[in-house]
Amino acid sequence: VWKAVGWRLIALTVGMYGLLYVYERLTWTTRAKERAFKRQLVDYATEKLQLIVGYTGSNCSHQVQQELTGTFAQLCQQVDVTRQNLDEEIKDLNKKIELLDSLQSKAKLLRNKAGWLDSELNMFTHQYLEQSR
């Protein structure tokens, strides 16, 4: 019984495989080959384009990073130059302020002397000149 069932099963399997082979052989036309080739080409091109996109993106990122670094360095240099200029202007203005303060104190001293001289002159005038009239 097993030998008969086993041979039938083997024959059925070989028959099914044969039918599948015939089906594949009949459907493997030029058009099917063309579709398979196009699918393979699209897969290949997609893979290569993804590599190119990754490479280009990496280069672009590197270039942007370099430009940002250069711009940052220029800005830092410009800030340093501006800071030095402002420091020099502050020093100049402080010197002018000191000069104006000293001039102001001298002007106050001269005003006080002028007031003293005016009062002395008025006293002299009252004492000596108005008596004679």
C-alpha positions as CSV (number, residue, x, y, z in Angstrom):
1,V,0.0,0.0,0.0
2,W,2.8,2.5,0.9
3,K,4.7,1.8,-2.3
4,A,1.6,2.5,-4.4
5,V,0.8,5.7,-2.4
6,G,4.4,6.8,-2.5
7,W,4.8,6.3,-6.2
8,R,1.5,8.1,-6.8
9,L,2.6,11.0,-4.6
10,I,5.9,11.2,-6.4
11,A,4.2,11.1,-9.8
12,L,1.8,13.8,-8.7
13,T,4.6,16.0,-7.5
14,V,6.6,15.5,-10.7
15,G,3.5,16.2,-12.7
16,M,2.8,19.4,-10.8
17,Y,6.4,20.5,-11.2
18,G,6.2,19.8,-14.9
19,L,3.0,21.8,-15.2
20,L,4.6,24.7,-13.4
21,Y,7.6,24.5,-15.6
22,V,5.5,24.5,-18.7
23,Y,3.4,27.5,-17.4
24,E,6.6,29.4,-16.6
25,R,8.0,28.6,-20.0
26,L,4.9,29.7,-21.8
27,T,4.5,33.0,-19.8
28,W,8.2,33.9,-20.1
29,T,7.7,36.0,-23.2
30,T,9.6,38.9,-24.6
31,R,7.2,41.3,-22.8
32,A,7.7,39.5,-19.5
33,K,11.4,39.6,-20.0
34,E,11.1,43.4,-20.7
35,R,9.1,44.0,-17.6
36,A,11.6,42.0,-15.4
37,F,14.5,43.9,-17.0
38,K,12.7,47.3,-16.3
39,R,12.0,46.3,-12.7
40,Q,15.7,45.3,-12.2
41,L,16.8,48.6,-13.9
42,V,14.5,50.6,-11.7
43,D,15.8,48.8,-8.5
44,Y,19.4,49.3,-9.6
45,A,18.9,53.0,-10.5
46,T,17.0,53.7,-7.2
47,E,19.9,52.2,-5.2
48,K,22.5,54.2,-7.1
49,L,20.5,57.5,-6.9
50,Q,20.1,57.0,-3.1
51,L,23.8,56.6,-2.8
52,I,24.3,59.8,-4.9
53,V,21.7,61.7,-2.8
54,G,23.5,60.6,0.4
55,Y,26.9,61.6,-1.0
56,T,25.6,65.0,-2.3
57,G,23.7,65.7,1.0
58,S,26.9,64.9,2.9
59,N,28.9,67.3,0.7
60,C,26.3,70.0,0.9
61,S,26.2,69.7,4.7
62,H,30.0,69.9,4.9
63,Q,30.1,72.9,2.6
64,V,27.4,74.7,4.6
65,Q,29.3,73.9,7.8
66,Q,32.5,75.4,6.3
67,E,30.6,78.5,5.2
68,L,29.0,78.9,8.6
69,T,32.4,78.5,10.3
70,G,34.0,81.1,8.0
71,T,31.1,83.5,8.6
72,F,31.3,83.0,12.3
73,A,35.1,83.7,12.3
74,Q,34.5,86.9,10.3
75,L,31.8,88.0,12.7
76,C,34.1,87.3,15.7
77,Q,36.8,89.3,14.0
78,Q,34.4,92.2,13.2
79,V,33.2,92.2,16.9
80,D,36.8,92.4,18.1
81,V,37.6,95.3,15.8
82,T,34.4,97.1,16.8
83,R,35.1,96.5,20.5
84,Q,38.6,97.9,20.1
85,N,37.2,101.0,18.3
86,L,34.6,101.5,21.0
87,D,37.3,101.1,23.7
88,E,39.4,103.8,22.0
89,E,36.4,106.1,21.7
90,I,35.6,105.6,25.4
91,K,39.2,106.4,26.3
92,D,39.0,109.6,24.2
93,L,35.7,110.6,25.7
94,N,37.0,110.0,29.2
95,K,40.0,112.2,28.5
96,K,37.7,114.9,27.2
97,I,35.5,114.5,30.3
98,E,38.5,114.9,32.5
99,L,39.6,118.0,30.6
100,L,36.1,119.5,30.8
101,D,36.0,118.8,34.6
102,S,39.3,120.5,35.1
103,L,38.2,123.5,33.0
104,Q,35.0,123.6,35.0
105,S,36.8,123.6,38.3
106,K,39.2,126.4,37.0
107,A,36.1,128.4,35.8
108,K,34.5,128.0,39.3
109,L,37.8,129.2,40.9
110,L,37.9,132.2,38.5
111,R,34.3,133.0,39.1
112,N,34.9,132.9,42.9
113,K,37.9,135.2,42.5
114,A,35.9,137.5,40.3
115,G,33.2,137.6,42.9
116,W,35.7,138.3,45.6
117,L,37.3,141.1,43.5
118,D,33.9,142.5,42.8
119,S,33.0,142.6,46.5
120,E,36.5,144.1,47.3
121,L,36.0,146.7,44.6
122,N,32.5,147.6,45.9
123,M,33.9,147.9,49.5
124,F,36.6,150.1,48.2
125,T,34.1,152.2,46.2
126,H,31.8,152.6,49.3
127,Q,34.6,153.3,51.6
128,Y,36.7,155.8,49.7
129,L,34.9,157.1,46.7
130,E,31.4,157.6,48.1
131,Q,32.7,159.5,51.1
132,S,34.2,162.1,49.0
133,R,31.0,163.0,47.4
